[in-house]
Amino acid sequence: MKKFLTMLLALAMILSLAACGGNGGSNAPANTDTPANTDQPQEGGDAAEPAEDWHIGIITGTVSQSEDDLRGAEAIQAKYGEDKVKLATYPDNFTEELETTIQTIVNMSDDPLMKAIIVNQSVPGTAEAFTQIKERRPDILCLAGEAHEDLPVVGASADLVCNNDFVSRGYLIIKTAHDLGCDTFVHISFPRHMSYETMSRRVAVMQEACKEFGMEFVLETAPDPTTDVGVTGAQAYVLEKAPEWIQKYGQNSAYFCTNDAHTAPLLQRLLELGGYFIEADLPSPLMGYPNALGDLDLTAEAGDFDAILAKVEKAVVDAGGAGRFGTWAYSYGYCLSAGLAQHAINVIEGKAEITNMDDVAAALQEYSPKAAWNGSGYTNADTGVKEDNVFLIYQDTYIMGNPGQFMGATEVEVPEKYFTVK
């Protein structure tokens, strides 16, 4: 019996060593569907040859609604080629063109080589599209970035969902405003956004945090750009109303809007008239700042977020905004499109597991090398159930100045009580 056990142990060790060799010596899970690729370049070299032929599809909003999301998708396409990475955009008025949105996503699954479909932002209709895709092609990985529908609903049809951490950020944005000397926080939105669990819970967290830090919390309304007023009408409204808000709430008021289209006109007025802006709903140096700064030309810096941030920061400082305006150093929309696509490719090639948070973070870090990230699993506030495939993530806040500074937001421990506020 001892001899048998010794032989069995030796055999197990040999098989274990063989498995490690097939993965290039890494701890990544082996791809059990395809042979290991022994000709992969070492870390730091060119992109590895895939273990099998594959295509991925990425669907985003258009330049007018979510430019950073699209640019991140284009970056992955440039890295792997148009033959591998297929891009599409859903309509700007996606709430009115729901069937078109769904069909745009589902159409990606017609490609027999399609292995993963990423939607960022995952506007209404994404969950239904993923359900239809899974019925037709259960082999296709479905990844949702920044879901607009209830997270448990999207999580039921998606393999992975990643949203900004609306709970932690609800607290941290208020804390940062307080640390910078603000006494009032103004939240600007409209009914459609406030019907989303993510945004309504964040408002509740912000209100509670304002009580903790002795700040006044104010709700203001602006038009929904997906209605008849359109993007132009919504932006014109903010340009007109922002001076009234700043006069009413004072120079030590901080502002936050839930819609990308509202961001540029709000920033423009804050730069002109005073007030603070901690970070955008979906933060980026490109979110609103170039337009607010007089159509700042960033053509030469395209794709280089270190250079983009430096140029935007200088323009903000020159406009008198030092210490009052913040962002994430690397665009959230850009990182999410590119990072989720990279993660999907890593999973397809057997280098990562779809719901491993460390693997997701590693893919995001490729596109944000100097910034810290933090996050956690999503817990349903009503049921207390934690979703295994839904992650909430956030990057450290950077306040532009001379010099600028990271605020250490990813190192702050958010009090436990805020995770059940609703």
C-alpha positions as CSV (number, residue, x, y, z in Angstrom):
1,M,0.0,0.0,0.0
2,K,2.9,2.4,0.9
3,K,4.5,1.7,-2.5
4,F,1.2,2.3,-4.3
5,L,0.7,5.7,-2.5
6,T,4.3,6.7,-3.3
7,M,3.8,6.0,-6.9
8,L,0.5,7.8,-6.9
9,L,2.0,10.9,-5.3
10,A,4.9,10.9,-7.9
11,L,2.4,10.6,-10.7
12,A,0.4,13.5,-9.4
13,M,3.5,15.7,-9.1
14,I,4.5,14.9,-12.7
15,L,1.0,15.8,-14.0
16,S,1.1,19.0,-11.9
17,L,4.5,20.0,-13.4
18,A,3.2,19.2,-16.9
19,A,0.2,21.4,-16.4
20,C,2.3,24.4,-15.2
21,G,4.6,24.0,-18.2
22,G,1.6,24.2,-20.5
23,N,0.7,27.6,-19.0
24,G,4.1,29.2,-19.4
25,G,4.7,28.7,-15.7
26,S,1.9,31.1,-14.7
27,N,-0.9,30.5,-12.2
28,A,-3.6,31.3,-14.8
29,P,-6.2,28.5,-15.4
30,A,-5.5,26.2,-18.2
31,N,-7.8,26.2,-21.2
32,T,-9.3,22.8,-21.3
33,D,-11.0,23.2,-24.6
34,T,-7.8,23.8,-26.7
35,P,-4.2,22.7,-26.7
36,A,-1.7,25.0,-24.8
37,N,0.2,27.4,-27.0
38,T,3.9,26.8,-26.4
39,D,5.0,29.6,-28.8
40,Q,3.6,32.5,-26.7
41,P,6.0,35.5,-26.2
42,Q,7.2,36.3,-22.7
43,E,5.6,39.0,-20.6
44,G,6.2,42.4,-22.0
45,G,6.3,41.3,-25.6
46,D,3.8,41.4,-28.4
47,A,0.2,40.1,-27.9
48,A,0.1,36.3,-27.6
49,E,-1.2,34.3,-30.5
50,P,-4.7,33.0,-29.5
51,A,-5.2,29.4,-28.6
52,E,-7.9,29.3,-31.2
53,D,-9.4,31.6,-33.8
54,W,-11.8,34.1,-32.2
55,H,-13.6,37.3,-32.7
56,I,-15.0,39.7,-30.1
57,G,-17.7,42.4,-30.5
58,I,-17.8,45.7,-28.6
59,I,-21.0,47.9,-28.6
60,T,-20.8,51.4,-27.2
61,G,-22.6,54.7,-27.5
62,T,-21.6,57.2,-30.2
63,V,-19.1,60.1,-29.9
64,S,-21.8,62.5,-29.0
65,Q,-23.1,60.5,-26.0
66,S,-20.1,58.5,-24.7
67,E,-16.9,59.3,-26.7
68,D,-14.5,57.7,-24.1
69,D,-16.3,54.4,-24.3
70,L,-15.9,54.3,-28.1
71,R,-12.3,55.3,-28.0
72,G,-11.5,52.5,-25.6
73,A,-13.1,50.0,-28.0
74,E,-11.1,51.5,-30.8
75,A,-7.9,51.1,-28.8
76,I,-8.5,47.3,-28.5
77,Q,-9.4,47.1,-32.2
78,A,-6.1,48.9,-33.1
79,K,-4.2,46.4,-30.8
80,Y,-5.7,43.2,-32.2
81,G,-7.0,44.3,-35.7
82,E,-10.3,44.9,-37.3
83,D,-10.5,41.2,-38.4
84,K,-10.6,40.2,-34.7
85,V,-12.4,43.1,-33.0
86,K,-15.8,44.2,-34.4
87,L,-17.3,47.5,-33.3
88,A,-20.9,48.8,-33.3
89,T,-22.7,51.7,-31.7
90,Y,-26.3,51.9,-30.4
91,P,-28.6,54.9,-31.1
92,D,-28.2,58.1,-29.2
93,N,-31.9,58.0,-28.4
94,F,-31.6,54.4,-27.1
95,T,-34.7,54.7,-24.8
96,E,-36.9,55.4,-27.8
97,E,-35.1,53.0,-30.1
98,L,-35.0,50.0,-27.8
99,E,-35.5,47.3,-30.5
100,T,-32.7,48.8,-32.6
101,T,-30.4,48.7,-29.6
102,I,-31.3,45.1,-28.8
103,Q,-30.9,44.1,-32.4
104,T,-27.5,45.9,-32.7
105,I,-26.2,43.8,-29.8
106,V,-27.7,40.5,-30.9
107,N,-26.5,40.9,-34.5
108,M,-22.9,40.4,-33.2
109,S,-23.8,36.8,-32.4
110,D,-24.3,36.0,-36.2
111,D,-20.6,35.8,-36.6
112,P,-19.7,32.1,-36.2
113,L,-16.2,33.0,-34.7
114,M,-17.7,35.4,-32.1
115,K,-16.5,34.4,-28.7
116,A,-17.4,37.4,-26.5
117,I,-19.6,40.5,-26.7
118,I,-19.0,43.5,-24.6
119,V,-21.5,46.4,-24.1
120,N,-20.4,49.6,-22.5
121,Q,-22.4,51.4,-21.4
122,S,-25.0,48.7,-21.0
123,V,-28.1,50.8,-21.7
124,P,-31.7,49.5,-21.4
125,G,-32.2,46.5,-23.6
126,T,-28.8,44.9,-22.9
127,A,-30.2,42.3,-20.6
128,E,-32.8,41.2,-23.2
129,A,-30.1,41.1,-25.9
130,F,-27.8,39.0,-23.8
131,T,-30.7,36.6,-23.1
132,Q,-31.4,36.2,-26.8
133,I,-27.7,35.7,-27.5
134,K,-27.4,33.0,-24.8
135,E,-30.4,31.2,-26.3
136,R,-28.7,31.2,-29.7
137,R,-25.1,30.9,-28.7
138,P,-24.5,29.9,-25.1
139,D,-20.7,29.7,-25.9
140,I,-20.5,33.5,-26.3
141,L,-19.3,35.4,-23.2
142,C,-21.5,38.4,-22.5
143,L,-19.9,41.3,-20.5
144,A,-21.8,44.4,-19.4
145,G,-20.0,47.6,-18.5
146,E,-21.8,50.3,-16.5
147,A,-25.3,48.7,-16.6
148,H,-28.3,51.1,-16.7
149,E,-30.7,48.3,-15.8
150,D,-31.0,46.8,-12.3
151,L,-27.8,44.9,-11.6
152,P,-29.4,41.6,-10.6
153,V,-31.4,41.7,-13.9
154,V,-28.3,42.3,-16.0
155,G,-26.3,39.8,-13.9
156,A,-28.8,37.1,-14.6
157,S,-28.1,37.2,-18.4
158,A,-24.5,38.3,-18.4
159,D,-21.4,36.4,-17.5
160,L,-19.8,39.5,-16.0
161,V,-21.1,43.0,-15.0
162,C,-18.8,45.9,-14.0
163,N,-20.2,49.2,-12.7
164,N,-18.6,52.1,-11.0
165,D,-18.9,51.7,-7.2
166,F,-21.9,53.9,-6.7
167,V,-22.0,53.1,-3.0
168,S,-18.4,53.8,-2.1
169,R,-18.2,56.8,-4.5
170,G,-21.4,58.3,-3.0
171,Y,-19.5,58.6,0.3
172,L,-16.0,59.4,-1.1
173,I,-17.1,62.2,-3.4
174,I,-18.8,64.0,-0.5
175,K,-15.8,63.4,1.8
176,T,-13.5,64.8,-0.8
177,A,-15.7,67.9,-1.3
178,H,-15.7,68.4,2.5
179,D,-11.9,67.9,2.6
180,L,-11.5,70.7,0.0
181,G,-13.7,73.1,2.1
182,C,-17.1,72.8,0.4
183,D,-20.2,73.4,2.5
184,T,-22.9,72.5,-0.1
185,F,-23.3,69.7,-2.6
186,V,-25.5,70.1,-5.6
187,H,-26.7,67.0,-7.4
188,I,-28.1,67.5,-11.0
189,S,-30.2,64.8,-12.7
190,F,-33.6,63.9,-14.1
191,P,-36.3,61.3,-13.5
192,R,-35.1,58.6,-15.8
193,H,-31.7,58.4,-14.1
194,M,-33.2,58.6,-10.7
195,S,-35.3,55.5,-11.5
196,Y,-32.0,53.5,-11.7
197,E,-31.2,51.6,-8.5
198,T,-27.5,52.6,-8.9
199,M,-28.2,56.3,-9.1
200,S,-31.0,56.5,-6.5
201,R,-28.9,54.5,-4.0
202,R,-25.9,56.8,-4.6
203,V,-28.1,59.9,-3.9
204,A,-29.2,58.3,-0.7
205,V,-25.6,57.6,0.3
206,M,-24.6,61.2,-0.7
207,Q,-27.4,62.6,1.5
208,E,-26.3,60.5,4.5
209,A,-22.7,61.5,4.0
210,C,-23.6,65.2,3.8
211,K,-25.3,64.8,7.2
212,E,-22.1,63.2,8.6
213,F,-19.9,66.0,7.3
214,G,-22.3,68.8,8.1
215,M,-22.9,69.8,4.5
216,E,-26.1,70.9,2.8
217,F,-27.4,68.5,0.1
218,V,-29.4,70.0,-2.8
219,L,-31.2,68.3,-5.7
220,E,-31.5,70.2,-9.0
221,T,-33.1,69.0,-12.3
222,A,-31.9,69.4,-15.9
223,P,-33.5,68.0,-19.1
224,D,-32.9,64.4,-20.2
225,P,-30.9,64.6,-23.5
226,T,-32.7,61.5,-24.8
227,T,-36.0,63.3,-24.9
228,D,-37.2,65.8,-27.5
229,V,-34.9,68.6,-26.3
230,G,-31.9,66.5,-27.4
231,V,-28.3,67.0,-26.3
232,T,-28.2,70.6,-27.6
233,G,-31.3,71.6,-25.6
234,A,-30.1,69.9,-22.4
235,Q,-26.7,71.6,-22.6
236,A,-28.2,75.0,-23.3
237,Y,-30.4,74.6,-20.2
238,V,-27.3,73.9,-18.0
239,L,-25.4,76.9,-19.4
240,E,-28.4,79.1,-18.5
241,K,-29.1,77.7,-15.1
242,A,-25.6,77.1,-13.7
243,P,-25.0,80.8,-13.0
244,E,-28.2,80.9,-10.9
245,W,-27.1,77.9,-9.0
246,I,-23.6,79.2,-8.3
247,Q,-25.0,82.5,-7.1
248,K,-27.6,80.8,-4.9
249,Y,-25.3,78.2,-3.3
250,G,-22.1,80.2,-3.1
251,Q,-18.4,79.7,-4.1
252,N,-18.0,76.8,-1.7
253,S,-20.6,74.6,-3.4
254,A,-19.6,71.4,-5.2
255,Y,-21.5,70.1,-8.3
256,F,-22.2,66.7,-9.7
257,C,-24.4,65.7,-12.7
258,T,-25.4,62.2,-13.7
259,N,-25.4,62.8,-17.5
260,D,-22.3,63.1,-19.7
261,A,-23.9,65.7,-21.9
262,H,-24.5,68.0,-19.0
263,T,-20.8,67.9,-17.9
264,A,-19.2,70.3,-20.3
265,P,-21.6,73.2,-19.9
266,L,-21.5,72.8,-16.1
267,L,-17.7,72.8,-16.1
268,Q,-17.6,75.8,-18.3
269,R,-19.7,77.9,-15.9
270,L,-17.8,76.6,-12.8
271,L,-14.5,77.7,-14.4
272,E,-16.0,81.1,-15.2
273,L,-17.9,81.8,-12.0
274,G,-16.5,79.6,-9.2
275,G,-17.5,76.4,-7.4
276,Y,-16.1,72.9,-7.2
277,F,-16.3,69.8,-9.3
278,I,-14.9,66.7,-7.7
279,E,-15.3,64.2,-10.5
280,A,-17.8,63.3,-13.2
281,D,-20.4,60.5,-13.1
282,L,-18.1,58.5,-15.3
283,P,-14.8,60.3,-14.7
284,S,-12.2,61.1,-17.3
285,P,-9.9,64.1,-18.2
286,L,-11.8,64.0,-21.5
287,M,-15.2,64.1,-19.8
288,G,-16.4,67.6,-20.5
289,Y,-13.1,69.4,-19.9
290,P,-11.9,69.9,-23.5
291,N,-15.2,71.5,-24.6
292,A,-15.4,73.5,-21.3
293,L,-11.9,74.8,-22.0
294,G,-12.7,76.2,-25.4
295,D,-12.3,73.0,-27.5
296,L,-8.9,72.2,-26.2
297,D,-7.0,70.4,-28.9
298,L,-5.8,67.0,-27.7
299,T,-5.1,65.5,-31.1
300,A,-1.4,65.0,-30.5
301,E,-2.1,63.4,-27.1
302,A,-4.8,61.0,-28.3
303,G,-4.7,57.7,-26.4
304,D,-1.9,58.9,-24.0
305,F,-3.8,59.7,-20.8
306,D,-0.7,60.9,-18.9
307,A,-0.2,63.6,-21.6
308,I,-4.0,64.3,-21.8
309,L,-4.2,64.9,-18.1
310,A,-1.1,67.1,-18.1
311,K,-2.5,69.3,-20.9
312,V,-6.0,69.5,-19.4
313,E,-4.6,70.3,-15.9
314,K,-2.5,73.1,-17.3
315,A,-5.5,74.6,-19.0
316,V,-7.6,74.3,-15.8
317,V,-4.9,76.0,-13.7
318,D,-4.5,78.7,-16.3
319,A,-8.2,79.3,-16.1
320,G,-8.0,79.8,-12.3
321,G,-9.4,76.4,-11.4
322,A,-6.4,75.0,-9.4
323,G,-7.6,72.9,-6.4
324,R,-11.3,73.0,-7.5
325,F,-11.6,70.5,-10.3
326,G,-11.1,66.7,-10.2
327,T,-11.2,63.6,-12.3
328,W,-9.9,60.1,-12.6
329,A,-6.4,60.3,-14.2
330,Y,-7.5,57.6,-16.6
331,S,-10.9,57.7,-18.3
332,Y,-13.3,55.3,-16.7
333,G,-15.2,54.7,-20.0
334,Y,-12.0,54.2,-21.9
335,C,-10.6,51.8,-19.3
336,L,-13.8,49.9,-19.0
337,S,-14.3,49.3,-22.8
338,A,-10.6,48.4,-23.3
339,G,-10.2,46.5,-20.0
340,L,-13.3,44.4,-20.3
341,A,-12.4,43.5,-23.9
342,Q,-8.9,42.6,-22.8
343,H,-10.3,40.5,-20.0
344,A,-12.6,38.7,-22.4
345,I,-9.7,37.9,-24.7
346,N,-7.6,36.7,-21.7
347,V,-10.5,34.4,-20.8
348,I,-10.9,33.1,-24.3
349,E,-7.1,32.4,-24.5
350,G,-7.2,30.5,-21.2
351,K,-5.2,33.1,-19.2
352,A,-8.0,34.3,-16.9
353,E,-11.3,33.3,-15.2
354,I,-14.3,35.4,-16.1
355,T,-15.4,36.2,-12.5
356,N,-12.0,36.5,-10.9
357,M,-11.7,40.1,-9.6
358,D,-7.9,40.0,-9.7
359,D,-8.0,39.1,-13.4
360,V,-10.5,41.9,-14.1
361,A,-8.3,44.4,-12.2
362,A,-5.2,43.3,-14.0
363,A,-6.9,43.9,-17.4
364,L,-8.0,47.4,-16.2
365,Q,-4.6,48.2,-14.9
366,E,-3.1,47.7,-18.4
367,Y,-4.9,50.9,-19.4
368,S,-4.3,52.9,-16.2
369,P,-0.8,52.1,-15.0
370,K,-0.3,54.9,-12.5
371,A,-3.7,55.0,-10.8
372,A,-5.0,52.9,-7.9
373,W,-8.2,51.0,-8.2
374,N,-10.5,49.5,-5.5
375,G,-13.8,47.7,-5.6
376,S,-16.0,45.0,-4.2
377,G,-18.8,42.6,-5.1
378,Y,-22.3,44.0,-5.5
379,T,-24.8,43.2,-2.7
380,N,-28.5,43.6,-3.3
381,A,-29.7,46.1,-0.6
382,D,-33.2,44.5,-0.6
383,T,-32.3,40.8,-0.3
384,G,-28.8,41.0,1.1
385,V,-27.6,38.6,-1.6
386,K,-24.2,39.1,-3.0
387,E,-23.9,38.6,-6.8
388,D,-20.8,36.5,-7.7
389,N,-20.6,38.0,-11.2
390,V,-21.3,41.7,-10.5
391,F,-18.4,43.9,-9.5
392,L,-18.3,47.6,-8.4
393,I,-15.1,49.4,-9.1
394,Y,-13.5,52.9,-8.7
395,Q,-10.3,54.7,-9.3
396,D,-8.5,57.2,-7.0
397,T,-9.7,60.9,-7.4
398,Y,-7.2,63.3,-8.8
399,I,-7.6,67.0,-8.1
400,M,-5.9,69.3,-10.6
401,G,-3.6,72.0,-9.3
402,N,-0.1,73.2,-9.3
403,P,0.9,70.5,-8.6
404,G,-2.1,68.2,-8.7
405,Q,-2.7,65.4,-6.2
406,F,-4.3,62.1,-5.8
407,M,-6.7,62.2,-2.8
408,G,-6.1,58.7,-1.6
409,A,-9.8,57.8,-2.0
410,T,-9.0,54.1,-2.7
411,E,-7.4,53.9,0.7
412,V,-10.3,55.3,2.7
413,E,-12.4,52.7,4.5
414,V,-16.1,53.5,3.7
415,P,-18.2,53.0,6.9
416,E,-20.2,49.8,6.7
417,K,-23.5,51.5,7.3
418,Y,-23.4,53.1,3.8
419,F,-23.6,49.7,2.1
420,T,-27.2,49.2,3.3
421,V,-28.4,52.8,2.7
422,K,-31.1,53.0,0.1
